[in-house]
Every structure is written in structure tokens, then in C-alpha cells.
Amino acid sequence: MKITSTIVVALKALLRNPTRALLTALGIVIGIAAVITMMEIGTGSSQSIRNSIEKMGANTVLVLPGASRRGGVNQGSGSQMSLTQDDCEAILRECVAVGSAVPVVNARGYQIISGNVNYAPAQMVGTAPEYLTIRNWEIADGRSFTAREVNSRATVCLVGSTIVREVFGGKSPIDSELRIKNTAFKVVGVLKSKGANMMGSDEDDVIILPWTTARLRLTGLKTGTASNTVSTAATSPSALYPGEGVAFYPESDSDLVTDTLLMPKFIYIDMIQLVATSPAKVDAAIEEVTALLRERHRIKPGKPDDFHIRNSAEFMQMLTGTTTIMTNLLLGVALISLIVGGVGIMNIMLVSVTERTREIGLRMAVGARSRDILQQFLIESMVLCLVGGVVGILLGHGAALLIERYLAWPIASSPEAVVAAVAVSAAVGLIFGFYPAYKASKLDPIEALRYE
């Protein structure tokens, strides 16, 4: 028999008893529908978890200055002045694995004054506008400061919701002023609330301002350890505009760390915060940044770096572990569902072989070969599984949409999952239909014809 004739005979055999064919396919329909629903819900949950972890800094990298030595004593990481805004711009320009990078100046430890309220925020950060994107901050009210305001050292700032509550009594602070170290800052924006981070710290207890303003007006150039810090911040007109003979931007000097008589250039930053284009590109970004900074700082081969790079390794491990767990869960559910459906297919096909023993014997008596019988029952099994798989895909996707609509669970469709479901349906029909088909093909024609 030709394969086309075998297919026609198999389809006619299925249509002779549509109720049994429907019940036979029902097991695979339920199994595939459960798999599709779980895969869409699981994929959506994985993406939601991935986005949440990335928002916490899974692909964020910190570049910190190295440690300086004074009198043979290591002053600790960050005490050396080795990072500049030019380094940050070079990273953005030349490192393809880096998505965004901003300079950061830490200005914590200062009190803010507004009216009769004194308050010490947990965080005070001088940076660039792109810092909000890196840290996934959103503006709830007002606006962010601009690159032009950074270049002009404008006295503007953004405040978190905790600052709004504690300093401004919950009222909108837009266009209000607050004083930090005898400098009045205008509030131009309020950050959307984030709550506490994984360490329990209040993310909303923060003030963000241009890094140039923070360096010039607040911190100056900090050198040495915490107990021996020299600040060169300009706090008076005479200091801000020195007279003739004192260069406002003197040339860099090798003794700049210890020489505090001259007002240093306000180009040094406390760190560079950057974000890789994806969590998978973090290692590549670190390699590119390391090579670039060693070249820019003229560090000879074999010499230690004058900077340190830190990444969120724990977040990356959490991300990998979470994705692995979700994948294994989906595979387990898919395996159990398909095995149940396959066993149902095998059971019904064995019953069908028993019921059609005389038919099989008659076909073999008039010339059908064992291969023809094998092909017929395999085709019947695969047709049942493929039809059940298509119906199961539609039902599973519909169930996922209902869950998303009424339970607000995140889902994500995957064309690969649909193709895999169809392929698995055919494979289940082939695997679990082989034994009944093989049993039918090995029947003795004489014994089959005698069967009642």
C-alpha cells in the first residue's frame, strides 16, 4: 500500500468512532493545554523576576578609585584621586558592552535645612541625569535636572518621598528651597517611591543633585581617611572667585594628594557607575573598562590598577538560580502532563487493536504487510496527538489570557513553545503508539481471523 492510502485508511478508522477518538485525544489536549498555560505563566513570571532583579542592579558595575599611601599607611579604597569625568566619557565612547555610565560624587553626612526643620538624609548623591535610568528611578512630580545644569553647576536637586514627608510635611516641594552647607538648592523634582532595598535601607531617603555642584559647593576634593579629610569646597565668594595669582584650575600635580595649598581641579569623582547592555555582558563590560582605564592611566604591564571594579555578583547568582528553578519547574510539569497523556493514548490504542483483531487479520489475509499495519496504527496515534496538541495549544493560550485578565498574573507568549508543543505531540504519538502498532503488525492472520 502507498503511504497516502494508509493515511486514508487510518483517518477512516478514526472517523468510524469519533467519540472514542475524542476521548483518546482528550488526555493529550489536557496535557498540552496545561503545558502551554504553565509555560506562558512561568515565562511571564521569570521575566517579571528578571526585571525586578535587574532593577536592583544585576547588571550594574561600580568603578572605584584605588587606595593611596601616606607615610607608608594604606589610606583605603577610594582615597586615591584616579577617576575623572573624562574617564567616564571615554567608557561611554569606547566600551561597546556598556549601555550607560555616569560620574558619582558622594556627599552624605550633610544636614539639610528648610524653614525650621533640620534633617540628615541617608543618601546625598551628585551625579548626571542618566543616573535615574541606571537606578530605575522615575519622576513622580516635577522634572529631572538637565545636562546643561550639570555643566553650569546649577544649584538644583531632586528629593525622595521620605524627604518630602520629613522636611516638607508631605506637601509638594517643587520650586521650594532647602539649604545644604550654606548653599540654597531649588527642588525641581520628586522621585517616585521605591521603599526599602534588600538590605533594609530606605531608598526614598535621598537627595540627587548635579555632580559638579556637589563637588564645587559641598564636598570639594576629599583626600585621606575619614579621620583626616581635607575639603576644598567653595563656600564663600572669596573662595569661589580667587584673586589674581591663584589659578582656579591649576595643572595636575603628583603631590596633589598632600598639597592642599592650591585649589585643585574639580574634575575628580568618587566613582563611576555604569550599566552593562545586559546581565550577560557584565563580564565583557568589566574587561573593556579595565583595559581602557589601564591605558588611559598609563599603567604598565604587571603594575596594579589604580582603581577597583565591583559588580553585583550576588544579584547575578540570584538571577541565574531563579531562572534555573523556573525552567526545571516547567520541564517537570511538562514531562508529567505529557506522560499522562501518552499513557492514555497507549491504553486506548491497545483497546483498539484488540477490538479490530478480525479487521487486521482480514487485511493481512488479502495482502497487507506487517509494515502497512504498523504504519496505519502509528498514523492513527500521531493524528490523535497532533489534533490534540493543536486544540491544547489554543485552550492553553486562552486559559493564560484569562488568568492574566482576571488574576493580573504576568504571562509571556513564546512561538518556540508552540512549535515545541506540536513537535512533542507528534513524538508522544510516535512513542506511545509504537507498541500497540507493533503488536497489531505481529498478529498471525489465521489466529486473527478466528478471534471473536
C-alpha positions as CSV (number, residue, x, y, z in Angstrom):
1,M,0.0,0.0,0.0
2,K,1.1,3.5,-0.7
3,I,1.5,5.9,2.3
4,T,-1.4,8.0,1.0
5,S,-3.7,5.0,1.0
6,T,-2.5,4.1,4.5
7,I,-3.3,7.6,5.7
8,V,-6.8,7.5,4.2
9,V,-7.5,4.1,5.8
10,A,-6.2,5.4,9.2
11,L,-8.4,8.5,9.0
12,K,-11.5,6.5,8.1
13,A,-10.8,4.2,11.0
14,L,-10.7,7.2,13.4
15,L,-13.9,8.7,12.0
16,R,-15.8,5.4,12.4
17,N,-15.8,6.0,16.1
18,P,-15.4,9.8,16.7
19,T,-16.4,9.6,20.4
20,R,-13.6,7.2,21.2
21,A,-11.2,9.3,19.1
22,L,-12.3,12.4,21.0
23,L,-11.8,10.7,24.4
24,T,-8.5,9.4,23.3
25,A,-7.3,12.8,22.3
26,L,-8.7,14.4,25.4
27,G,-5.8,13.3,27.6
28,I,-3.2,14.9,25.2
29,V,-5.4,18.0,24.9
30,I,-5.4,18.5,28.7
31,G,-1.7,17.7,28.9
32,I,-0.7,20.2,26.2
33,A,-3.1,22.8,27.5
34,A,-1.5,22.5,30.9
35,V,1.9,22.7,29.5
36,I,1.2,25.8,27.4
37,T,-0.6,27.6,30.3
38,M,2.3,26.8,32.7
39,M,4.9,27.8,30.2
40,E,3.3,31.2,29.5
41,I,2.7,31.9,33.2
42,G,6.2,30.7,34.1
43,T,7.9,32.7,31.3
44,G,6.0,35.8,32.3
45,S,6.9,35.2,36.0
46,S,10.6,34.6,35.0
47,Q,10.7,37.9,33.0
48,S,9.0,39.8,35.8
49,I,11.5,38.4,38.3
50,R,14.4,39.1,35.9
51,N,13.2,42.7,35.5
52,S,12.9,43.1,39.3
53,I,16.4,41.8,39.9
54,E,17.8,43.9,37.1
55,K,16.2,47.0,38.7
56,M,18.0,46.1,41.9
57,G,21.3,46.3,40.0
58,A,22.0,42.9,38.4
59,N,23.9,44.5,35.5
60,T,25.3,47.5,37.4
61,V,29.1,47.9,37.8
62,L,30.9,50.3,40.1
63,V,34.4,51.7,39.3
64,L,36.1,53.0,42.4
65,P,39.4,54.8,42.9
66,G,42.3,52.9,44.2
67,A,44.0,53.3,47.6
68,S,46.6,55.9,48.3
69,R,49.5,55.6,50.8
70,R,50.6,58.3,53.2
71,G,53.6,57.7,55.4
72,G,53.5,54.0,54.5
73,V,49.9,53.7,55.6
74,N,47.3,52.4,53.2
75,Q,44.5,55.0,53.2
76,G,41.9,52.6,52.0
77,S,39.9,52.1,48.8
78,G,38.7,55.4,47.3
79,S,41.3,57.6,48.9
80,Q,43.4,57.9,45.7
81,M,42.3,60.5,43.1
82,S,42.4,58.5,39.9
83,L,39.0,58.8,38.3
84,T,37.8,61.8,36.3
85,Q,34.8,62.8,34.2
86,D,37.0,62.2,31.1
87,D,37.3,58.6,32.1
88,C,33.5,58.3,32.3
89,E,33.1,59.8,28.8
90,A,35.8,57.5,27.4
91,I,34.0,54.5,28.8
92,L,30.8,55.6,27.1
93,R,32.6,56.3,23.9
94,E,34.8,53.2,23.6
95,C,33.2,50.3,25.6
96,V,30.6,48.6,23.5
97,A,29.3,46.4,26.3
98,V,28.5,49.4,28.4
99,G,25.0,50.8,28.0
100,S,25.3,53.9,30.2
101,A,27.8,55.4,32.6
102,V,27.6,58.4,35.0
103,P,30.1,60.0,37.4
104,V,29.1,59.9,41.1
105,V,30.1,62.2,44.0
106,N,29.1,61.1,47.4
107,A,28.0,64.0,49.6
108,R,26.5,62.1,52.5
109,G,26.9,63.4,56.1
110,Y,25.4,66.9,55.5
111,Q,22.3,68.3,57.1
112,I,19.6,70.0,55.0
113,I,17.6,72.9,56.4
114,S,14.2,74.1,55.2
115,G,12.4,76.6,57.4
116,N,12.7,75.4,61.0
117,V,13.4,71.8,60.0
118,N,16.9,70.2,60.1
119,Y,17.3,66.8,58.6
120,A,20.2,64.5,57.7
121,P,19.3,62.3,54.7
122,A,20.7,58.8,54.4
123,Q,22.0,59.5,50.9
124,M,23.1,62.6,49.0
125,V,24.4,61.8,45.6
126,G,26.0,64.1,43.0
127,T,25.6,62.6,39.5
128,A,24.3,63.1,36.0
129,P,20.7,62.9,34.7
130,E,21.4,59.3,33.3
131,Y,21.8,58.1,36.9
132,L,18.0,57.9,37.1
133,T,17.9,55.5,34.2
134,I,20.7,53.3,35.7
135,R,19.0,53.1,39.1
136,N,15.5,52.8,37.5
137,W,14.3,56.0,39.2
138,E,11.1,57.6,38.0
139,I,10.0,61.2,38.5
140,A,6.7,61.4,40.4
141,D,6.4,65.2,40.3
142,G,8.4,68.0,38.5
143,R,11.3,67.2,36.3
144,S,14.9,66.0,36.4
145,F,17.9,68.3,36.2
146,T,19.5,68.6,32.7
147,A,23.0,68.1,31.3
148,R,23.1,71.9,30.9
149,E,22.5,72.4,34.6
150,V,25.3,69.9,35.3
151,N,27.7,71.8,33.1
152,S,26.7,75.2,34.7
153,R,26.9,73.8,38.3
154,A,23.3,74.8,38.9
155,T,22.0,74.6,42.5
156,V,19.1,72.3,41.8
157,C,18.2,68.9,43.3
158,L,15.8,66.0,43.3
159,V,14.3,64.6,46.5
160,G,12.9,61.3,47.6
161,S,9.5,60.7,49.1
162,T,10.9,60.4,52.6
163,I,12.4,63.9,52.3
164,V,9.1,65.2,51.2
165,R,7.4,63.7,54.2
166,E,10.1,64.6,56.8
167,V,11.1,68.0,55.6
168,F,8.2,69.4,53.7
169,G,5.4,67.8,55.7
170,G,4.1,65.8,52.8
171,K,3.4,68.9,50.7
172,S,4.7,69.3,47.2
173,P,8.3,70.8,47.4
174,I,8.5,71.8,43.7
175,D,10.3,75.2,43.4
176,S,10.9,75.2,47.2
177,E,14.4,75.9,48.5
178,L,16.5,73.9,51.0
179,R,19.9,74.8,52.3
180,I,22.8,72.4,52.3
181,K,26.1,73.7,53.8
182,N,25.1,77.4,53.4
183,T,24.1,76.9,49.8
184,A,20.4,77.2,48.7
185,F,19.2,74.5,46.4
186,K,16.0,74.6,44.4
187,V,13.9,71.4,44.4
188,V,12.9,70.7,40.8
189,G,11.6,67.1,41.1
190,V,10.3,64.4,43.4
191,L,11.3,60.8,42.9
192,K,8.7,58.0,42.8
193,S,8.8,55.9,45.9
194,K,10.8,52.7,45.9
195,G,10.6,51.6,49.5
196,A,13.3,49.6,51.2
197,N,16.0,47.8,49.4
198,M,17.2,44.2,50.1
199,M,19.4,45.4,52.9
200,G,16.6,47.2,54.6
201,S,17.8,50.7,53.8
202,D,15.2,53.4,52.8
203,E,15.7,54.1,49.1
204,D,13.5,57.2,49.3
205,D,15.7,59.0,51.9
206,V,17.8,60.5,49.2
207,I,18.8,63.8,47.5
208,I,20.2,63.8,44.0
209,L,22.0,66.8,42.5
210,P,24.4,67.6,39.7
211,W,27.8,66.2,40.5
212,T,29.6,69.4,39.5
213,T,27.6,71.3,42.1
214,A,28.2,68.7,44.7
215,R,31.9,68.8,44.1
216,L,32.2,72.5,44.0
217,R,29.7,73.6,46.6
218,L,29.7,70.7,49.1
219,T,32.5,68.2,49.1
220,G,35.3,69.9,47.4
221,L,38.1,67.4,46.9
222,K,38.3,64.9,49.8
223,T,41.6,63.3,50.5
224,G,42.9,61.0,53.1
225,T,41.0,58.8,55.5
226,A,37.7,59.6,57.3
227,S,39.5,61.0,60.3
228,N,41.9,63.1,58.2
229,T,39.9,64.6,55.4
230,V,40.7,67.9,53.7
231,S,37.8,69.5,51.9
232,T,38.3,72.3,49.4
233,A,34.6,73.1,48.7
234,A,34.0,76.7,47.9
235,T,31.7,78.2,50.5
236,S,32.3,82.0,50.1
237,P,32.7,84.4,47.3
238,S,36.4,85.0,48.0
239,A,37.0,81.2,47.9
240,L,34.7,80.7,44.9
241,Y,36.4,83.5,42.9
242,P,40.1,83.7,44.0
243,G,42.1,86.7,43.2
244,E,44.9,87.1,40.7
245,G,47.8,84.8,41.0
246,V,45.8,81.8,42.2
247,A,44.6,79.5,39.3
248,F,41.1,78.3,39.7
249,Y,42.0,75.2,37.7
250,P,45.7,74.5,38.3
251,E,47.5,71.8,36.4
252,S,47.5,68.3,37.9
253,D,50.4,67.7,40.2
254,S,51.9,64.4,41.5
255,D,51.8,65.8,45.1
256,L,48.1,66.8,44.7
257,V,47.1,64.4,47.5
258,T,49.2,66.1,50.1
259,D,49.5,69.6,48.8
260,T,46.3,71.4,49.9
261,L,47.6,75.0,49.4
262,L,46.4,75.2,45.9
263,M,42.8,74.8,45.0
264,P,42.7,71.6,42.9
265,K,40.8,70.9,39.8
266,F,37.2,69.9,40.4
267,I,37.4,67.1,37.9
268,Y,37.9,64.1,40.2
269,I,34.9,62.0,41.1
270,D,34.3,59.4,43.8
271,M,33.2,56.6,41.5
272,I,31.8,55.8,38.0
273,Q,28.5,53.8,38.0
274,L,27.8,52.1,34.8
275,V,25.3,49.5,33.5
276,A,26.1,46.8,31.0
277,T,23.8,46.3,28.0
278,S,22.5,43.1,29.5
279,P,23.4,40.9,32.6
280,A,25.2,38.5,30.3
281,K,27.5,41.3,29.1
282,V,28.7,42.3,32.7
283,D,32.0,40.4,32.4
284,A,32.7,41.8,29.0
285,A,32.0,45.3,30.2
286,I,34.4,44.8,33.2
287,E,37.1,43.6,30.8
288,E,36.6,46.5,28.4
289,V,36.6,49.1,31.2
290,T,39.7,47.6,32.9
291,A,41.7,47.6,29.7
292,L,40.6,51.2,28.8
293,L,41.4,52.7,32.2
294,R,44.8,51.0,32.4
295,E,45.6,52.5,29.0
296,R,44.3,56.0,30.0
297,H,46.1,56.0,33.3
298,R,49.3,54.7,31.7
299,I,49.6,51.7,34.0
300,K,52.5,49.5,32.8
301,P,52.0,45.7,32.4
302,G,52.5,43.9,35.7
303,K,51.6,47.0,37.8
304,P,48.5,47.0,40.0
305,D,45.4,49.0,38.9
306,D,44.8,52.4,40.5
307,F,41.1,51.6,40.6
308,H,38.8,48.8,41.7
309,I,35.7,47.4,39.9
310,R,32.8,45.9,41.8
311,N,29.8,44.2,40.3
312,S,26.6,42.8,41.8
313,A,27.7,39.1,41.8
314,E,25.0,38.1,44.3
315,F,22.3,39.6,42.2
316,M,23.7,37.7,39.2
317,Q,23.7,34.4,41.1
318,M,20.1,35.1,42.3
319,L,19.1,35.8,38.7
320,T,20.7,32.6,37.4
321,G,19.3,30.5,40.2
322,T,15.8,31.8,39.8
323,T,15.8,31.2,36.1
324,T,17.1,27.7,36.5
325,I,14.4,26.9,39.1
326,M,11.6,28.2,36.9
327,T,12.9,26.2,33.9
328,N,13.2,23.0,35.8
329,L,9.7,23.5,37.2
330,L,8.3,23.9,33.7
331,L,10.1,20.9,32.4
332,G,8.8,18.8,35.3
333,V,5.2,19.9,34.8
334,A,5.5,19.3,31.0
335,L,7.0,15.8,31.5
336,I,4.3,14.7,33.9
337,S,1.4,16.1,31.8
338,L,2.8,14.5,28.6
339,I,3.4,11.1,30.2
340,V,-0.1,11.0,31.5
341,G,-1.5,11.9,28.0
342,G,0.8,9.4,26.3
343,V,-0.3,6.6,28.6
344,G,-3.9,7.4,27.8
345,I,-3.1,7.2,24.1
346,M,-1.3,3.8,24.5
347,N,-4.2,2.4,26.6
348,I,-6.9,3.4,24.0
349,M,-4.8,2.2,21.1
350,L,-4.3,-1.2,22.8
351,V,-8.0,-1.5,23.2
352,S,-8.5,-0.5,19.6
353,V,-6.1,-3.2,18.5
354,T,-8.0,-5.8,20.5
355,E,-11.3,-4.7,19.1
356,R,-10.1,-4.7,15.5
357,T,-8.2,-8.0,15.5
358,R,-10.5,-9.6,12.9
359,E,-10.2,-6.5,10.7
360,I,-6.4,-6.7,11.0
361,G,-6.5,-10.4,10.1
362,L,-8.7,-9.8,7.1
363,R,-6.4,-7.1,5.8
364,M,-3.4,-9.2,6.2
365,A,-5.2,-12.2,4.5
366,V,-5.9,-10.1,1.4
367,G,-2.2,-9.0,1.1
368,A,-1.5,-6.2,3.6
369,R,2.0,-6.5,5.0
370,S,3.1,-6.1,8.6
371,R,4.6,-2.7,7.7
372,D,1.3,-1.5,6.4
373,I,-0.5,-2.4,9.6
374,L,2.3,-0.7,11.7
375,Q,2.1,2.5,9.6
376,Q,-1.7,2.6,9.9
377,F,-1.8,2.4,13.7
378,L,1.2,4.8,14.0
379,I,-0.6,7.3,11.8
380,E,-3.8,7.0,13.8
381,S,-1.8,7.6,17.0
382,M,0.1,10.6,15.6
383,V,-3.1,12.2,14.1
384,L,-4.8,12.0,17.5
385,C,-1.8,13.5,19.2
386,L,-1.3,16.3,16.7
387,V,-5.0,17.3,16.7
388,G,-5.0,17.1,20.5
389,G,-1.8,19.2,20.5
390,V,-3.3,22.0,18.4
391,V,-6.5,22.1,20.4
392,G,-4.4,22.0,23.6
393,I,-2.3,25.0,22.4
394,L,-5.4,27.0,21.8
395,L,-7.0,26.1,25.1
396,G,-3.8,26.7,27.0
397,H,-3.2,30.1,25.5
398,G,-6.8,31.0,26.2
399,A,-6.5,29.9,29.8
400,A,-3.4,32.0,30.2
401,L,-5.1,35.1,28.8
402,L,-8.0,34.6,31.2
403,I,-5.5,34.3,34.1
404,E,-3.8,37.4,33.0
405,R,-7.0,39.3,32.8
406,Y,-8.8,38.2,36.0
407,L,-5.8,37.4,38.3
408,A,-3.4,40.0,36.9
409,W,-0.6,37.5,36.6
410,P,2.2,38.2,34.1
411,I,2.3,36.0,31.1
412,A,4.5,35.9,28.0
413,S,3.8,34.0,24.8
414,S,6.6,32.1,23.1
415,P,6.5,30.9,19.5
416,E,9.2,28.4,20.3
417,A,7.0,26.9,23.0
418,V,4.2,26.4,20.5
419,V,6.5,24.7,18.0
420,A,7.9,22.6,20.7
421,A,4.4,21.6,21.8
422,V,3.5,20.5,18.3
423,A,6.7,18.5,18.0
424,V,6.3,16.9,21.4
425,S,2.7,16.0,20.5
426,A,3.9,14.1,17.4
427,A,6.7,12.5,19.4
428,V,4.3,11.3,22.1
429,G,2.0,9.8,19.4
430,L,5.0,8.0,17.8
431,I,6.5,6.7,21.1
432,F,3.4,5.7,22.9
433,G,1.6,4.5,19.7
434,F,4.5,2.3,18.6
435,Y,3.8,-0.7,20.9
436,P,0.1,-1.0,20.0
437,A,1.0,-0.7,16.3
438,Y,3.8,-3.2,16.6
439,K,1.5,-5.6,18.4
440,A,-1.1,-5.3,15.7
441,S,1.5,-5.8,12.9
442,K,2.7,-9.1,14.5
443,L,-0.7,-10.7,14.7
444,D,-1.0,-14.0,12.9
445,P,-3.6,-13.7,10.1
446,I,-5.2,-17.1,10.8
447,E,-5.4,-16.5,14.5
448,A,-6.7,-13.0,13.9
449,L,-9.5,-14.3,11.7
450,R,-10.5,-16.8,14.3
451,Y,-10.7,-14.2,17.0
452,E,-14.1,-13.4,18.4
